[in-house]
Amino acid sequence: MSQILPNDSFLLQELLNKVLLYRLTRNLDKELQNRKISHAELSGSTGRKNNWFNRTFNELEDMRISTFIKSLAAINKIISNTSKFSPVEVQAVIDEEILNIASVIIDLSMNDVRYLLNNDPDLPKFFEDIKFYVDSLRALKNVLSLEESDAYDRVLNRINSEGN
């Protein structure tokens, strides 16, 4: 059985930041698809190069809050001349799952993952539930480091072996 290492809380924060970006970009992409807006059209409408959002989407670049807000405004501006689509709302992109991920990142910045696993009864299920996202990140080229991936595996191994 692999033991959780002292640096694992930091590595898990890094991994969860990537999961958060993955969820955010996929939620934003879903809103684009629902309104039949291409990545290139969004990029151009925010004053960026046509491949900006595609690169952000594929490489999980961390966009600035001002760019995120401009993206929402651009989507709403693109669809403003049609009653066919409703405006995108912030909570459609920043959903409860994203807020929950951010909450765990905060917890890990203040407490060791071993402590949290022993004292937060919801945390084991959280780590099990994000497996889909971690596997998706593993499939992307050069996104997840081996150390981040290993830290996640150590947590899952502990959850599975100790039942917490």
CYANA upper distance limits for C-alpha pairs under 8 A (distance plus 0.5 A):
  1 MET  CA    157 ASN  CA      7.62
  1 MET  CA    158 ARG  CA      8.23
  1 MET  CA    161 SER  CA      8.39
  2 SER  CA    154 ARG  CA      6.38
  2 SER  CA    157 ASN  CA      7.60
  2 SER  CA    158 ARG  CA      8.15
  3 GLN  CA    154 ARG  CA      7.04
  3 GLN  CA    158 ARG  CA      8.03
  4 ILE  CA      8 ASP  CA      7.01
  4 ILE  CA    114 ARG  CA      7.82
  4 ILE  CA    151 ALA  CA      7.76
  4 ILE  CA    154 ARG  CA      6.32
  4 ILE  CA    155 VAL  CA      7.18
  4 ILE  CA    158 ARG  CA      8.28
  5 LEU  CA    151 ALA  CA      8.27
  7 ASN  CA     11 LEU  CA      6.87
  8 ASP  CA     12 LEU  CA      6.40
  8 ASP  CA    113 VAL  CA      7.80
  8 ASP  CA    148 GLU  CA      8.32
  8 ASP  CA    151 ALA  CA      5.86
  9 SER  CA     13 GLN  CA      6.77
  9 SER  CA    108 LEU  CA      6.27
  9 SER  CA    109 SER  CA      7.87
  9 SER  CA    111 ASN  CA      8.43
  9 SER  CA    112 ASP  CA      6.23
  9 SER  CA    113 VAL  CA      5.86
 10 PHE  CA     14 GLU  CA      6.93
 10 PHE  CA    108 LEU  CA      7.84
 10 PHE  CA    109 SER  CA      7.78
 11 LEU  CA     15 LEU  CA      6.70
 11 LEU  CA    147 GLU  CA      7.53
 11 LEU  CA    148 GLU  CA      5.57
 11 LEU  CA    151 ALA  CA      6.97
 12 LEU  CA     16 LEU  CA      6.43
 12 LEU  CA    105 ILE  CA      8.42
 12 LEU  CA    108 LEU  CA      8.27
 12 LEU  CA    148 GLU  CA      6.77
 12 LEU  CA    151 ALA  CA      7.01
 12 LEU  CA    152 TYR  CA      7.06
 13 GLN  CA     17 ASN  CA      6.60
 13 GLN  CA    105 ILE  CA      5.79
 13 GLN  CA    108 LEU  CA      7.03
 13 GLN  CA    109 SER  CA      7.85
 14 GLU  CA     18 LYS  CA      7.03
 14 GLU  CA    148 GLU  CA      7.67
 15 LEU  CA     19 VAL  CA      6.84
 15 LEU  CA    144 LEU  CA      7.56
 15 LEU  CA    148 GLU  CA      6.30
 15 LEU  CA    149 SER  CA      8.15
 16 LEU  CA     20 LEU  CA      6.48
 16 LEU  CA    101 ILE  CA      7.21
 16 LEU  CA    102 ALA  CA      8.34
 16 LEU  CA    105 ILE  CA      7.07
 17 ASN  CA     21 LEU  CA      6.77
 17 ASN  CA    102 ALA  CA      8.29
 17 ASN  CA    105 ILE  CA      7.97
 18 LYS  CA     22 TYR  CA      6.49
 18 LYS  CA     60 LEU  CA      7.54
 18 LYS  CA    137 LEU  CA      8.40
 18 LYS  CA    143 VAL  CA      8.45
 18 LYS  CA    144 LEU  CA      8.34
 19 VAL  CA     23 ARG  CA      6.64
 19 VAL  CA    101 ILE  CA      8.40
 19 VAL  CA    133 TYR  CA      6.74
 19 VAL  CA    134 VAL  CA      7.46
 19 VAL  CA    137 LEU  CA      8.05
 20 LEU  CA     24 LEU  CA      6.60
 20 LEU  CA     98 ILE  CA      6.44
 20 LEU  CA    101 ILE  CA      6.97
 20 LEU  CA    102 ALA  CA      7.78
 21 LEU  CA     25 THR  CA      6.51
 21 LEU  CA     60 LEU  CA      6.55
 21 LEU  CA     61 GLU  CA      8.17
 21 LEU  CA     62 ASP  CA      7.23
 22 TYR  CA     26 ARG  CA      6.58
 22 TYR  CA     57 PHE  CA      8.23
 22 TYR  CA     60 LEU  CA      6.82
 22 TYR  CA    133 TYR  CA      8.19
 22 TYR  CA    137 LEU  CA      8.37
 23 ARG  CA     27 ASN  CA      6.46
 23 ARG  CA     98 ILE  CA      7.37
 24 LEU  CA     28 LEU  CA      6.64
 24 LEU  CA     93 VAL  CA      6.62
 24 LEU  CA     94 ILE  CA      7.11
 24 LEU  CA     98 ILE  CA      7.83
 25 THR  CA     29 ASP  CA      6.48
 25 THR  CA     56 THR  CA      8.24
 25 THR  CA     57 PHE  CA      6.20
 25 THR  CA     60 LEU  CA      8.06
 26 ARG  CA     30 LYS  CA      6.60
 26 ARG  CA     57 PHE  CA      8.01
 27 ASN  CA     31 GLU  CA      6.97
 27 ASN  CA     92 ALA  CA      7.63
 27 ASN  CA     93 VAL  CA      5.51
 27 ASN  CA     94 ILE  CA      8.27
 28 LEU  CA     32 LEU  CA      6.87
 28 LEU  CA     93 VAL  CA      6.10
 29 ASP  CA     33 GLN  CA      6.64
 29 ASP  CA     39 HIS  CA      8.47
 30 LYS  CA     34 ASN  CA      6.60
 31 GLU  CA     35 ARG  CA      6.89
 31 GLU  CA     88 VAL  CA      7.30
 31 GLU  CA     92 ALA  CA      8.37
 31 GLU  CA     93 VAL  CA      8.31
 32 LEU  CA     36 LYS  CA      6.44
 32 LEU  CA     37 ILE  CA      5.43
 32 LEU  CA     38 SER  CA      7.21
 32 LEU  CA     39 HIS  CA      8.22
 32 LEU  CA     75 ILE  CA      7.95
 33 GLN  CA     37 ILE  CA      6.52
 33 GLN  CA     38 SER  CA      7.89
 35 ARG  CA     79 ILE  CA      8.08
 35 ARG  CA     85 PHE  CA      6.68
 37 ILE  CA     41 GLU  CA      6.81
 37 ILE  CA     42 LEU  CA      7.35
 37 ILE  CA     75 ILE  CA      8.32
 38 SER  CA     42 LEU  CA      6.86
 39 HIS  CA     43 SER  CA      6.59
 39 HIS  CA     50 ASN  CA      7.97
 39 HIS  CA     51 ASN  CA      7.74
 39 HIS  CA     52 TRP  CA      8.41
 39 HIS  CA     53 PHE  CA      6.10
 39 HIS  CA     54 ASN  CA      6.22
 40 ALA  CA     44 GLY  CA      6.58
 40 ALA  CA     49 LYS  CA      8.42
 40 ALA  CA     50 ASN  CA      4.93
 40 ALA  CA     51 ASN  CA      6.35
 40 ALA  CA     52 TRP  CA      8.04
 40 ALA  CA     53 PHE  CA      7.59
 40 ALA  CA     54 ASN  CA      7.84
 41 GLU  CA     45 SER  CA      6.52
 41 GLU  CA     50 ASN  CA      7.47
 42 LEU  CA     46 THR  CA      6.82
 42 LEU  CA     50 ASN  CA      8.39
 42 LEU  CA     53 PHE  CA      7.66
 42 LEU  CA     71 SER  CA      7.42
 42 LEU  CA     74 ALA  CA      7.16
 42 LEU  CA     75 ILE  CA      7.24
 43 SER  CA     47 GLY  CA      7.13
 43 SER  CA     48 ARG  CA      5.75
 43 SER  CA     49 LYS  CA      6.53
 43 SER  CA     50 ASN  CA      5.54
 43 SER  CA     51 ASN  CA      7.12
 43 SER  CA     52 TRP  CA      6.05
 43 SER  CA     53 PHE  CA      6.10
 44 GLY  CA     48 ARG  CA      5.83
 44 GLY  CA     49 LYS  CA      6.51
 44 GLY  CA     50 ASN  CA      5.85
 45 SER  CA     74 ALA  CA      6.19
 45 SER  CA     78 ILE  CA      8.35
 46 THR  CA     67 THR  CA      8.33
 46 THR  CA     70 LYS  CA      6.65
 46 THR  CA     71 SER  CA      6.69
 46 THR  CA     74 ALA  CA      6.56
 48 ARG  CA     52 TRP  CA      6.78
 51 ASN  CA     55 ARG  CA      6.51
 52 TRP  CA     56 THR  CA      6.67
 53 PHE  CA     57 PHE  CA      6.34
 54 ASN  CA     58 ASN  CA      6.57
 55 ARG  CA     59 GLU  CA      6.20
 55 ARG  CA     60 LEU  CA      8.13
 55 ARG  CA     61 GLU  CA      7.95
 56 THR  CA     60 LEU  CA      5.66
 56 THR  CA     61 GLU  CA      5.14
 56 THR  CA     62 ASP  CA      7.85
 56 THR  CA     63 MET  CA      8.00
 57 PHE  CA     61 GLU  CA      7.68
 58 ASN  CA    140 LEU  CA      8.31
 59 GLU  CA    140 LEU  CA      8.46
 59 GLU  CA    143 VAL  CA      7.31
 60 LEU  CA    143 VAL  CA      7.96
 63 MET  CA     67 THR  CA      6.65
 63 MET  CA     68 PHE  CA      7.01
 64 ARG  CA     68 PHE  CA      6.81
 65 ILE  CA     69 ILE  CA      6.68
 66 SER  CA     70 LYS  CA      6.64
 67 THR  CA     71 SER  CA      6.56
 68 PHE  CA     72 LEU  CA      6.97
 69 ILE  CA     73 ALA  CA      6.70
 70 LYS  CA     74 ALA  CA      6.39
 71 SER  CA     75 ILE  CA      6.72
 72 LEU  CA     76 ASN  CA      6.83
 72 LEU  CA     88 VAL  CA      7.21
 72 LEU  CA     89 GLU  CA      8.34
 72 LEU  CA     90 VAL  CA      8.20
 73 ALA  CA     77 LYS  CA      6.52
 74 ALA  CA     78 ILE  CA      6.56
 75 ILE  CA     79 ILE  CA      6.94
 75 ILE  CA     87 PRO  CA      8.14
 75 ILE  CA     88 VAL  CA      7.64
 76 ASN  CA     80 SER  CA      6.34
 76 ASN  CA     87 PRO  CA      5.76
 76 ASN  CA     88 VAL  CA      6.90
 77 LYS  CA     81 ASN  CA      8.44
 79 ILE  CA     83 SER  CA      8.36
 79 ILE  CA     85 PHE  CA      6.99
 79 ILE  CA     86 SER  CA      8.32
 79 ILE  CA     87 PRO  CA      7.85
 80 SER  CA     87 PRO  CA      8.37
 88 VAL  CA     92 ALA  CA      7.51
 89 GLU  CA     93 VAL  CA      7.69
 90 VAL  CA     94 ILE  CA      6.44
 91 GLN  CA     95 ASP  CA      5.71
 94 ILE  CA     98 ILE  CA      6.48
 94 ILE  CA     99 LEU  CA      7.65
 95 ASP  CA     99 LEU  CA      7.00
 96 GLU  CA    100 ASN  CA      6.57
 97 GLU  CA    101 ILE  CA      6.72
 98 ILE  CA    102 ALA  CA      6.73
 99 LEU  CA    103 SER  CA      6.65
100 ASN  CA    104 VAL  CA      6.88
101 ILE  CA    105 ILE  CA      6.83
102 ALA  CA    106 ILE  CA      6.82
103 SER  CA    107 ASP  CA      6.77
104 VAL  CA    108 LEU  CA      6.61
105 ILE  CA    109 SER  CA      6.80
106 ILE  CA    110 MET  CA      7.12
107 ASP  CA    111 ASN  CA      6.46
107 ASP  CA    116 LEU  CA      8.31
108 LEU  CA    112 ASP  CA      6.56
108 LEU  CA    113 VAL  CA      6.73
108 LEU  CA    116 LEU  CA      8.27
111 ASN  CA    115 TYR  CA      7.06
111 ASN  CA    116 LEU  CA      7.15
112 ASP  CA    116 LEU  CA      6.89
113 VAL  CA    117 LEU  CA      6.53
114 ARG  CA    118 ASN  CA      6.82
115 TYR  CA    119 ASN  CA      6.61
116 LEU  CA    120 ASP  CA      5.85
116 LEU  CA    123 LEU  CA      7.68
117 LEU  CA    121 PRO  CA      7.65
117 LEU  CA    123 LEU  CA      6.54
117 LEU  CA    124 PRO  CA      6.99
117 LEU  CA    164 ASN  CA      6.99
118 ASN  CA    164 ASN  CA      7.48
121 PRO  CA    164 ASN  CA      8.13
122 ASP  CA    126 PHE  CA      6.80
123 LEU  CA    127 PHE  CA      6.80
124 PRO  CA    128 GLU  CA      6.80
124 PRO  CA    156 LEU  CA      8.46
124 PRO  CA    159 ILE  CA      6.67
124 PRO  CA    164 ASN  CA      6.45
125 LYS  CA    129 ASP  CA      6.41
126 PHE  CA    130 ILE  CA      6.87
127 PHE  CA    131 LYS  CA      7.25
127 PHE  CA    155 VAL  CA      8.29
127 PHE  CA    156 LEU  CA      7.57
128 GLU  CA    156 LEU  CA      7.52
130 ILE  CA    134 VAL  CA      6.83
131 LYS  CA    135 ASP  CA      6.50
132 PHE  CA    136 SER  CA      6.66
133 TYR  CA    137 LEU  CA      6.63
134 VAL  CA    138 ARG  CA      6.66
134 VAL  CA    149 SER  CA      8.34
135 ASP  CA    139 ALA  CA      6.91
136 SER  CA    140 LEU  CA      7.22
137 LEU  CA    143 VAL  CA      6.96
137 LEU  CA    144 LEU  CA      6.70
138 ARG  CA    143 VAL  CA      7.77
138 ARG  CA    144 LEU  CA      6.54
138 ARG  CA    149 SER  CA      8.26
140 LEU  CA    144 LEU  CA      8.31
144 LEU  CA    148 GLU  CA      6.96
144 LEU  CA    149 SER  CA      7.16
145 SER  CA    149 SER  CA      6.79
146 LEU  CA    150 ASP  CA      6.51
147 GLU  CA    151 ALA  CA      6.62
148 GLU  CA    152 TYR  CA      6.86
149 SER  CA    153 ASP  CA      6.81
150 ASP  CA    154 ARG  CA      6.64
151 ALA  CA    155 VAL  CA      6.92
152 TYR  CA    156 LEU  CA      6.84
153 ASP  CA    157 ASN  CA      6.52
154 ARG  CA    158 ARG  CA      6.67
155 VAL  CA    159 ILE  CA      6.68
156 LEU  CA    160 ASN  CA      6.54
157 ASN  CA    161 SER  CA      6.40
158 ARG  CA    162 GLU  CA      6.23
158 ARG  CA    163 GLY  CA      8.09
158 ARG  CA    164 ASN  CA      7.86
159 ILE  CA    163 GLY  CA      5.70
159 ILE  CA    164 ASN  CA      5.26
160 ASN  CA    164 ASN  CA      7.80
